[in-house]
Each structure stands twice: as C-alpha cells, then as structure tokens.
Amino acid sequence: MPTVIRRIAHPDGSVVIIGGKNREQHPPNLHACLLSQALGGPVEDLRGSVVFAGVTPSDRLISLPDAVLAEAHKTCIGTTSLTASRNTNERDNL
C-alpha cells in the first residue's frame, strides 16, 4: 500500500512524496533525494520508486505546480523545459 513518505511545504504549493512498502529492500533513489533537497525538503535516503505529487490543504492529490515541475526537470534531467529535452533527444536520434 503506497504511503506518504514526506510532505514538503514549497512556496508554489505543497508536495508529497509517495512510496510503496518494503522500500528498505530497494536501492537508493538518487534523483528523488536530489529533488527533495532542491524543493526545500530534507536530504534523506529515499529508496526505490517514489512519486512526487502536488497536494491541496485538504490532502487531495493534484498535479505538481509548474515551478516544482521545472525544478524537477532542472534537477533530474538538466533542462528547464520538456520541449528542450525532447528536441535534444530527437536531434540525438537523427
């Protein structure tokens, strides 16, 4: 059963990190740790697959705020837009 591992109060909207059970049996997730830190959360040993999601004050899951999504791309992919990433990948495949 997935559970909320961490809640991050970001200026553009709260974010939750959700993970499944038996996380300790999985290898560390470096990208998730880096993104958690970049969003102002603690540097922690996030393990296995996790999901970052926006969350309302009433705990309803929503899309990530645009600023958080941009930070995710910058931190994990090294670009600030999906378009730039797609264009680079398409060019490399030619």
C-alpha positions as semicolon CSV with decimal commas, in nm:
position;residue;x (nm);y (nm);z (nm)
1;M;0,000;0,000;0,000
2;P;0,153;0,334;-0,101
3;T;0,209;0,582;0,179
4;V;0,320;0,944;0,207
5;I;0,686;0,940;0,298
6;R;0,740;1,315;0,316
7;R;0,540;1,638;0,281
8;I;0,730;1,944;0,158
9;A;0,591;2,295;0,203
10;H;0,706;2,462;-0,119
11;P;0,631;2,832;-0,187
12;D;0,439;2,738;-0,504
13;G;0,235;2,463;-0,340
14;S;0,276;2,167;-0,109
15;V;0,430;1,849;-0,246
16;V;0,413;1,494;-0,115
17;I;0,650;1,209;-0,185
18;I;0,470;0,875;-0,203
19;G;0,638;0,536;-0,188
20;G;0,537;0,174;-0,164
21;K;0,603;-0,074;0,113
22;N;0,933;-0,259;0,156
23;R;1,129;0,049;0,044
24;E;1,428;-0,051;0,257
25;Q;1,482;-0,350;0,027
26;H;1,540;-0,125;-0,275
27;P;1,849;0,071;-0,376
28;P;1,872;0,445;-0,301
29;N;1,692;0,673;-0,547
30;L;1,948;0,948;-0,608
31;H;1,720;1,157;-0,832
32;A;1,442;1,157;-0,573
33;C;1,686;1,257;-0,297
34;L;1,825;1,543;-0,508
35;L;1,477;1,667;-0,600
36;S;1,360;1,650;-0,237
37;Q;1,656;1,865;-0,136
38;A;1,606;2,109;-0,427
39;L;1,244;2,160;-0,321
40;G;1,347;2,251;0,033
41;G;1,287;1,912;0,188
42;P;1,533;1,715;0,392
43;V;1,821;1,528;0,242
44;E;1,719;1,175;0,315
45;D;1,775;0,828;0,186
46;L;1,473;0,779;-0,041
47;R;1,475;0,425;-0,173
48;G;1,303;0,256;-0,465
49;S;1,037;0,411;-0,683
50;V;0,861;0,718;-0,550
51;V;0,601;0,959;-0,682
52;F;0,607;1,335;-0,633
53;A;0,260;1,493;-0,639
54;G;0,103;1,825;-0,556
55;V;-0,139;1,823;-0,265
56;T;-0,415;2,058;-0,153
57;P;-0,462;2,172;0,209
58;S;-0,739;1,909;0,234
59;D;-0,490;1,638;0,125
60;R;-0,629;1,587;-0,224
61;L;-0,360;1,490;-0,477
62;I;-0,318;1,729;-0,770
63;S;-0,065;1,793;-1,045
64;L;0,271;1,930;-0,948
65;P;0,287;2,311;-0,956
66;D;0,466;2,439;-1,268
67;A;0,760;2,575;-1,065
68;V;0,809;2,235;-0,899
69;L;0,790;2,057;-1,233
70;A;1,051;2,295;-1,376
71;E;1,276;2,226;-1,076
72;A;1,234;1,852;-1,132
73;H;1,344;1,886;-1,493
74;K;1,640;2,103;-1,398
75;T;1,748;1,874;-1,113
76;C;1,688;1,534;-1,271
77;I;1,721;1,596;-1,642
78;G;1,936;1,908;-1,657
79;T;1,693;2,123;-1,854
80;T;1,414;2,360;-1,760
81;S;1,162;2,253;-2,021
82;L;1,025;1,934;-2,165
83;T;1,046;2,085;-2,512
84;A;1,421;2,140;-2,483
85;S;1,464;1,783;-2,360
86;R;1,253;1,640;-2,641
87;N;1,434;1,847;-2,905
88;T;1,772;1,730;-2,776
89;N;1,663;1,365;-2,776
90;E;1,514;1,391;-3,124
91;R;1,830;1,557;-3,258
92;D;2,049;1,288;-3,098
93;N;1,842;1,014;-3,264
94;L;1,890;1,152;-3,615
